[in-house]
Amino acid sequence: MRRRSRVEFRTVVLPWNGVAVICRGERDGLPVFGWRGRPGAVPVGLYTRKQLRAKGLRPGTADPDALLVFRHRIPARTEEVCELWREEVAVPLRAMTPGMWRAHHAAMQARRFCRDHRGYVDHVVRGPLKQCSACFTTDDYERRAA
């Protein structure tokens, strides 16, 4: 049976609001919080980059205020570290410019090009052969018949 490591809990005062919270230590001068559960869970108001993105925000040039550390069940990825930012210092996402939209549409059109019949289809072409579903099924039948 694997032995779990002991976590040392500390009480720290958050500099931006003066609230005392329990954290799981420090790393690079930033308080470390755990993913779930009490004590040592992330306090209200701190968000990861993905959570900020879901709210229509981005970290901007602000440095992270804390770290989120959790363990993986996959043996190769034992520990994951995510940076946490405050919602107050986050800035709105930049709007897409017309040039960015053109590049996006060109990239999406390139994903719909079938190499076999050299034409565009109405769905994303997948796989290493870059065949549409019609070409893939006919090619698959020919391979099975041979």
HELIX and SHEET records of a PDB file:
HELIX    1   1 ARG A   49  ALA A   54  1                                   6    
HELIX    2   2 PRO A   98  ALA A  110  1                                  13    
HELIX    3   3 SER A  133  ALA A  145  1                                  13    
SHEET    1   A 2 ARG A  10  VAL A  13  0                                        
SHEET    2   A 2 ALA A  20  CYS A  23 -1                                        
SHEET    1   B 5 GLU A  26  ARG A  27  0                                        
SHEET    2   B 5 LEU A  30  PHE A  33 -1                                        
SHEET    3   B 5 ALA A  66  ARG A  71  1                                        
SHEET    4   B 5 GLU A  79  ARG A  86 -1                                        
SHEET    5   B 5 LEU A  46  TYR A  47 -1                                        
SHEET    1   C 2 LEU A  57  ARG A  58  0                                        
SHEET    2   C 2 VAL A  91  PRO A  92 -1                                        
SHEET    1   D 2 PHE A 113  CYS A 114  0                                        
SHEET    2   D 2 GLY A 119  TYR A 120 -1                                        
END                                                                             
